[in-house]
Amino acid sequence: MTLGDITFQTASVPIVDTSFYKMSPAQAAFFKTQTGIDDDEDLKRHILEVQAKAYKANFAAPYPCIHRFGFLRLNLSNSSVYEHILKLGRERPDAVLLDIGCCFGVDARKAAADGFPAKNIIASDVVEEFLQLSHELFKTTPASYPGSLLPGDIFDPEFLSIATPSVNVFPAPAIDLSSLKSLNPLHGRVSAINAIAFFHLFNEEKQLYIARALAGLLSAQPGSVICGFDNGAVEKGTITNNLSGVEYRGFAHSPESWSSLWDGEVFEKGTVKVETELAEFPVDDKGHLMMMRWSVTRL
């Protein structure tokens, strides 16, 4: 079976396991505020209902972000560039934040709650049902939530074509994100891109393609940034992970290969600052994953 370009081996698709449901006080406070559900058990029941629908919508592929409640993590807010992104939202006129491969768009909602103007946030995923479930999870409607949710396939040029990185440092005119049918009108306009847990779904060739596609969206203004958190390795190549009895096999970059990809291959060398941090990420009590937190900032 496959998940993006990841292959996985399993006797059967893992069933929903509520033992993976865990929230920190910060996560609980965020979801209670956003949903208006104050009771812990009521909140858990609500989230489990959404998870069950997502699991079915996902054609039973065991995305760890769904099966293991990864969507509850406030990943972007743990990034070293998060405060910088919020500052862009406050200080740069009409700054746009793109949350790509967003699942339910939790990071986008968190950024909006922390002050990035929601009308300037666009969350996108290839699975349209996930975007519909975003409204169910947060108890909103398209009318009540000013952020934009846009379904689309990043490998479809009609949705996002590859463009040469912009060199125009002048602010672009404001654009109504809610009117967009694709990401192409945003070439050279996006101030910040959140691509957490997205690149590692794909092989090396497709990761380069995605990097070029996202680079074309990024504003040339200094400080514009792309960030992520993906499987990493000491040396780039094929890696194998085991989660919940499922063996996943996919491609991972090393800090060195990832840095050289962005600084010199995707962007002209010396025009971006690439920061990487490779570390072991605990998985329950049974082991760890090697993960790489990274950011690419235009100079």
N, C-alpha and C positions, 0 to 999 in steps of 0.2 A: 504494500500500500504506500501511497505518497502523500506528502503534506507540503505544498509548494514543491520544492525540489528535494525535500528531506524524505528519505525512505524509512519506513519503520516496520519492525517485526513484532507481531503480537498474535496470540492464539485467538483473541477476541477483543473487540473494542472495549476499553474499560468503561464500566458503568459509572454513573454519577456516585461519587463518594463524598458524603457530607463531612467526613472527618478532616478533609482538607480546608474546610471553612474556618478561617481564622482572621481576625482583624485586630490591628493595633488600636490603641485609644485614638490616635490621630485619624486613622481610617474610619473608625466608627463615628467620630464626631463629624467628619466630612459627609458621610453618607446620611447620617441622621439630619443634618442641616439641609442637605440637598433634596431629600425625599420627604421630609416632614414626619418621618417615622421615628419616634423617640424610644420605643420599647425594643430591647435587644432581640427578643424572640420574634417579634413582628417584622423587624428589619431582616433578620435571617430568613424568615419564611418568604418575604418578598424577593430577596436576592436569589434564593434557591429556585423560585418560580421562573425568574428571568434566565438563570443558568440552564434550566431544563429546556426551555424553548430554544436557547442558543445552541445547545448540544444537538437538538434535532435539526435546526436550520443549517448546521455545519456538516450535514450529510454524514454524521457520526464519526468524522475524523477526529482523533483525540488531541486537539490543540491543547497543550498544557495550560494556556492562558484561560481556557474555558474549564477544562476538567479539574484543574488544581486551583481555581479561583484566582489566577494571576491577574485578572481584570480588576481585582480589588486593590491591588498595589498602586500607590500614587507615585508611579515611577518617575515621571518628569520632574516632580517636585523634589526628588532626591538627587537630581543632576546638579553638577557643580555650576552649570550655566543657567539654572532656573531663575535665580534672582536677576541675572542679566536679561533674560527673556522678558520677565515682568517689567523691567526698566524700559526695554524697547517699547512695550505696550503703552507705558505711561508717557514716555517722552518723545517717541518718534511719531510724527503725524501719520495716521492711517497705516501703522505697522500691521502686517498680517502674520498670523501664526497658523501654520499648517500642521495638523496631526495626521500623519499618513500611516495606513495599515492600523487604524485606530481601534478596531474591535468596537466597543461601546462608546469610545470617545471619552473615557474617564479622565485622561490627562487634559483634554481640552476643557472639560467641565471644571476641573480643579484650577486651571489657569484663569478661567473666567471668574471663578469664585475669589481668586487671589488678586484680581484687579486688571487682568488683560481684557480689553474691551471685547465682550462676547461677539458683537457684530463683526469684529475683525478676525474671528477664529473660524477656520474651516476644518472639519474632521472628515476623513475619507477612508473607505474600506471597499474591497472588492465584493464582500458579502453584504448585500443591501439589507438583509434581515438583521444584521448586527446593528445597523444604524437605526432601524425601526425600533429595535429593542432598547436602544439608548434612551429613547423617549419613555419607554415603559420603565426602565430602571430608575430614571430620575424623575418620573411622574411629570413630564413636560409634554408639550405639543409643539409642532412647528410654529404655531402662533405665539406660544408663551416663552419659547427659548430663542433668543436672537442670533445664536450661533448657527452656522451652516453645516449640514450633513450631506456629503456628496458621494454617492456610490460610483465606483469606476475601477478599471483595471490599469495599473501603471504601465503595463506592457502594450497597451493599445494606444497607438499614436494619436488617434482621434480624441483620446482622453488626456494624454500627456505625451507630447512629442519631445524629442531631444533638441535642445537649443544651446548654442554657445553661451557660456556664462556671461552675464551682463557686465559691461564696463561703465555703464551710465550711473554715476553716483548721485544724480539729482533725484529728489523724491518723485515718485510716480503719482498721478492723480488718483483720488479715491475710486474704488470700484465696489459695486454692490455684489458682495459675495453670494447673496441668496439667489441672484439671477444666473449664476454660473451653471453650465451643463458639462463643463470639463475644466481641467486645471490649466489649459493652454493660455487663457487670457492673463494668467498670473506670472508668465515668464518675466524674470527680473524684478518682481514686485514683492516677494515674500521675505519678511524680515527674520523669521525663525521657523525651522522645520523640526518637528519631533518625529523621529523614525525609530523609536524604541521597539525592540523585539521584532523587527521587520526584515532587515537584511539577511539575518541568519536562516530565513526560510528558503533561501535560494542558493544556486550554485555560484561558482566564482564568476563566470561570464555574466550571469544575470545581476549579480551584485554590482559589477562595473556598470552595467546598463542603467540600473536604478540610480547609482551615484551620479552618472552623467545627466539623467533626467531631472533629479532633484537640484543639481547644481545650476541647471538652466532656469529654475524657478527663483533661486536665491537673489536677493537684492545685492547690488554691488556696493551699497553703503557699508563702510567699515563697521564691524560689530555684528553684521548679519550672520546667523549661525544655524548649523544643522547638528543635531545631537542624536545619540542612540545608546543602546545597551543590548549587546548581542553575544552569542556564543563566540568565544575567542580561543586562541591556542598560542603556545610558545612559538611554534612554527606553523605557518599556514598549511592547511590540508584537510583531509577528511577526518572527522571526529565521530565518536560514538558515545551517546548518553543513554542512560536507562532511567526512566521515570515511570513509576506505578506499574512496573512489569512490562513496559513497552520500550523496546530498543530503537532509538532514533539515530540515524546516520545522515550526516550532512557536511557542508563545507564551512570552515571557519578561518578567518584571517588572523594573523599575528599583529601585534602593535606596529611592528616595522612595515609589514606589507600593507596594512591599512593606511598608515601615514603616507607612504610613498604613492599609494593609489590616489589619494586626494590631493596631495601636494606634489604636483609634477605631471600627473596623468589626467586627472579630471580638471583641476585648476592649474593655471600656469604656476610653475614653481616659485615659491616666495610670496604668493599673493594670499595665502591662507595660513592660519595657525591650526595645527592638528594636535589635539591632546588625547591621550589614551591612558587607560588604567586597567590592567589585567589582574583579576583577582578571583579567588575561589568563592563561589556563592553556595551557601549551604542549602541542601534539599532534605527537609525533614531531619531525621537522625541517621539517614542511610548513606550519606555521601555528599558530594558537591558537584557543581558544574563550574567549568572555567568560563567566566564571563568578562567581557570587555566593555567598559563604559568609555564613551568617546564623544568628542565634539570637533567641529570644523568651523572656524570663524574667519570671515573675510577681513583682511587687513586694509 
